[in-house]
């Protein structure tokens, strides 16, 4: 068995109102044993109830999450697919997440995965399933390879404190973004040179996707306001160019935005 520092630590950070969670006791080891001792059994398969804040280690090589009670962790919500994702222990003792063709989406660290995409889980981050369930992961045995900043077209974004600046500028010219501005700009820079759709931006920033015409309009209006503020702030760094391009439509995707020097 792996030492605790080498095992993946998981913590329930958010569950939407009215949704029940359960986990197989044999699949996990709780950091606080009282959590398991006090938890009630809620399925015939023996799942015990999970609440926000509960933290545990994976005890199995493959840890399934979904609406079906055949999973190690089940989420009782129609927005969650029967088999939504699986966390897999790799031969090198690292971990990866595999989306199992989920209908309503999976996000890792704010980036929405494609259906059936496999993603390495590095260090610490958060999984978001269909906007109704969030799970923080921590791999304390991993080597930190996450870059602290990202630079495109001379614009640098700091992941540590949400600052942006122009390469070669004075320190006094640095600006700090709000969380929504940072999430928006990070997704565009991560996606560069490709556009990012309104739907993916909404999922990253707010954890849900619009599913009707009224919600889509509200999302577009809210994103427009974020873009307006970001353009004003980027103009302070470089008045000669714009860096956020509006994209009306591409392929079978609806409109969105792209990081692009204009």
N, C-alpha and C positions, 0 to 999 in steps of 0.2 A: 504493500500500500504506500502511496506517496505521502511524504511529510506534509503537514498542514500548509506550510508556506508554498508548497508546490501544487496544491489542489486549488481548483477554481472556487472562489467564494462568491455566493449569490445572495442578493438581498432584495426583498420586495419593496420597491420605492413608491409604487402607485398602483391602485386598482380602482376602477370606476365604481360608482355607487351601485349596489345591488348585485354585484358579481361575486360569486363564491370561488375560492381557490382551494385546491387540495394537492398534497404531495404524498408519494409513497414513502413511509418511514425508512424502508430498506434502501432507498435511492439517495438518501442524504444523511448528513450528520449536522445537527444544529450546533451553533456556537454556544448558545445558551440552552442547556439540557432541559431547563424548566419549560421552554417553549414546546418541546415535544411532549413532556409529561402532562402539561395542562391542555394540550390541544385535543379537540373532539374528533372522533372518526366520523366522516361525512359521506363515505361511499361504501358500497358492499365490497369493493376491491381493497378497502383498508386505507384510503387516502385520509390524512389528517388535515384539519383546517389550517390555512395559512392566512396571516394578517400582515398589513403593512409594517415594515420594520424588522420582520423576522429574517435572520441571516443563517445561512447553512453552506456546507461544502457538498459538492457532487461526490457521490460514492460509487457511481457507475461510469463505464467508459462512454456510453451514449445516453444522453438525458433528453427525453422527448417532452415537448410542451404542446398542448392543444386542448380542444374542447372534449375529446374522447377520454373516458376514464382509463383507457389502456395506456395513456401517457404517464410518465413519472410525475409530471406536474400538470394538472388539468385546470383549465380556466373556463368556468361555466358562463359563456357569453356567445350569442349567435354571431358576433363579429369575428370570433376566433375560429379558425379552421379546425377540423377534427384532428388533423396532424399538422400543426402550424410550423414549428421549427424543431430542430434537434441540435443539441450541443455535443460535440464529439471530442474526445481526448485523442490527440494525435500520437504517433509513435515517439516523437521527440518531446512528449509531455507538454506540448503547447495545446491550445484549444481553438476550435473553429465552430462557427455557427452555420447551419445549413437551413435555408428557407425551403420548406417542403411544398412549394406551390401555393402558398397562402393566398386567399382571395382578397383580404383587406390589408395586407402589407406588414412588413417587418422593417424596423429601422435600427441601425447600430450607430450609436454616437451621433444621432441626428441625420445620418445618411440612409435613405430608403434603399433597401436591397431589391434587385430584380427577383422575380419568381424563380425559385430553385438555385439562387446564387449562394455561393459558399464564401464566408468572410472570416478571416482570422480575428480572434479576440485577443487584443494586445493590452496588457497592463490593466487599466480601469476604464470602464465606460458604462453605457446604459443601453439595454435592449428595450424597444417599444414595439408592442404587438397590437396592431389594429387601433392604436390610440386609446386602448382601454386597460392595458396592463404593462407596467414598466418593471424591469428587473436589472438592478445594478450588478455588474460583474467585476471581480478583482482577481487578477492573476499575479500574486506577489512574487512568484518565482520567475516571471518573464523579464527579459532584458528590455529596457526602455529604448524604443527606436522611433518614438513619435517626435517629429520635428516641432520645435517650439514656435516657429514662424513659417509663413508662406509668402513668397514674393512673386508677383507677376506684373510686368510692365513697370517695374520700379516701385509699385505699391506693396508695402509689407504689412501683413496681418499677424498680430501676436495672439497665439492661442491661450497664453497664460493669463493675460489681463485685458483682452479685447481691444488693444491699442492698434491704430493704423498710422503709418507714416510713409513719406516719400523717401526713397533711398537718397542719401546725401544731404537731406534737409536737417535743419537745426532741431535739437530735442524739443524745443519749445513749440514746434509745429506739430507735434504728435497729438492725436485725437483719440478719445476713448469712446467706443461704441456701446449702445444699449445691447441687452442680450438678444433681442429680436433682430437688430441690425447686424450683430456679429454672426448669428446663425444664418441669416440671409446671405451675407457676403462670403462666409466660409463655404457654403454650399455652391455658390457660383464659382469661387476660385477652385474648389475641389473638382468641379465639373468641367472647368476650362479645357479645351475651347468649345465644348458643347453647351447648348442651352439647358436650363432647368425649368421644368413645367410649374405652373401655378400649384398643381396638385402636390408635387413633391416638396415644394417650398412650404405649403401649408402643413404637410405631415411633419416636416422637420421642425418648424417653429412652434406649432401648436399641438402636434401629436394626433391630428385627425385630418381626414380628407372630406371635402364637400360631397354630398350625395344627392343634392337637389339644386334647382336653378337659383333659389334664393341664397343658399349657402355659397354657391359659386360666386355670385355677385359680391357677397360680403367679403369673401376671401380676396377677390381681385381688388376691391376697394382698400382693404387692409394692407395688401402687398404694395399697392400703388403708393400708399402713405409712407411705408418703409423705404421704398425706392426714392421717393422725393427727398426724404431726410438724408439718405445715403448719398445721393447725387450732390446735395448741398454741402455735405461734409467733405466729400472727395474733391469738390471744386475748390475748397480752401487749400487743399494740398497741391492741386494742379488745375489752375483756372483755364488752361489751354485745351483740355481734353475732357470727354465724358468716358466713363468706364463701365456703365451699366446699360446694356442695349436691350430694348424691348423687342421680343420675338413674337410675331403674331401667331404663327403655326409652323410646324415642321413635321413631315411624315404624317403619322396618325396621332401625333400629340397636339394638345391644345396649346394656347399661348404660354409664354413664360419670359424668362430673362436670361441674358448671357453676359459674362464678364468679358469686355472687349474694349480696347482703346480706340476711340473715335475722334 
